[in-house]
Amino acid sequence: MTPEMEQALNDEPLIYVTTYDASGKPGTVPVWFVYGQGKVFISTGPGTMKAQKIRSNPRVRLALGARDGPALDGTARFTSDKSTCAMV
C-alpha cells in the first residue's frame, strides 16, 4: 500500500464497498469505516445484501471518497470477536 493510500484511509470519512455475488456481478454502496492495524473494518448486519454477497464471494473492492476514487482490492472476513473489534 502506498503512503498516500494509507493517509487517505486515515483521512477519508467513507469508502465505497463493492461486493460481488456468486456470479461475479458487482454492487457498490457507501459505508463508514474504521482503519486500523493495516485493516479496514466495516459493520453490517448478517442479513444484509452486502453480507449475503460476501458469504458467497469474499472478494471486495474499496474505493476512497467516491465510487471512482483510489481503490484497493481485497478479501472480506467476518468477525464478531470482541477483542478484534476493540482494537480499532
C-alpha positions in Angstrom: 0.0 0.0 0.0 1.3 3.4 -0.9 1.8 6.1 1.8 -0.8 8.2 0.0 -3.4 5.5 0.2 -2.7 4.9 3.9 -3.0 8.6 4.5 -6.3 8.6 2.6 -7.6 5.7 4.7 -6.8 7.8 7.8 -8.4 11.0 6.5 -11.4 9.9 4.4 -14.8 9.6 6.3 -16.3 7.0 4.0 -15.5 4.4 1.4 -17.5 2.7 -1.4 -17.5 -1.0 -0.9 -18.1 -3.2 -4.0 -19.2 -6.7 -3.3 -19.7 -9.4 -5.8 -22.4 -12.1 -6.0 -21.6 -15.7 -6.7 -21.7 -15.0 -10.5 -19.3 -12.0 -10.1 -22.0 -9.3 -10.6 -20.9 -6.2 -8.6 -22.8 -3.9 -6.3 -21.4 -0.8 -4.7 -22.5 1.1 -1.6 -21.0 3.9 0.5 -20.2 2.9 4.1 -18.5 4.4 7.1 -15.4 2.6 8.2 -12.6 2.4 10.7 -9.0 1.9 9.6 -6.5 0.4 12.0 -3.6 -2.0 12.1 -3.5 -2.2 8.3 -7.1 -3.4 8.0 -10.4 -1.7 7.1 -13.3 -2.5 9.4 -16.9 -2.0 8.4 -20.1 -3.1 10.2 -23.1 -4.7 8.6 -25.9 -6.9 9.7 -25.8 -10.6 9.0 -29.0 -10.5 6.8 -27.9 -7.5 4.6 -27.4 -7.9 0.9 -23.7 -7.0 1.5 -23.2 -9.8 4.0 -25.0 -12.3 1.8 -22.8 -11.4 -1.2 -19.6 -11.6 0.9 -20.6 -15.0 2.2 -20.9 -16.3 -1.4 -17.9 -14.4 -2.7 -15.5 -12.7 -0.3 -13.8 -10.6 -3.0 -14.3 -6.8 -2.3 -13.1 -3.5 -3.8 -12.8 -0.4 -1.6 -12.8 3.0 -3.3 -11.9 6.0 -1.2 -14.2 9.1 -1.2 -16.0 8.3 -4.4 -17.1 5.3 -6.5 -14.2 6.0 -8.9 -11.7 7.1 -6.2 -8.4 5.4 -5.4 -9.2 1.8 -4.8 -7.9 -1.3 -3.0 -8.9 -4.9 -3.8 -9.1 -7.5 -1.0 -10.9 -10.3 0.7 -13.5 -9.7 3.3 -13.8 -11.8 6.5 -16.5 -11.7 9.2 -15.7 -11.3 12.9 -17.8 -10.9 16.0 -14.7 -11.3 18.2 -15.0 -8.5 20.8 -11.2 -8.3 21.2 -10.7 -7.8 17.5 -13.4 -5.2 17.4 -12.0 -3.4 20.4 -8.6 -3.0 18.8 -9.9 -0.4 16.4 
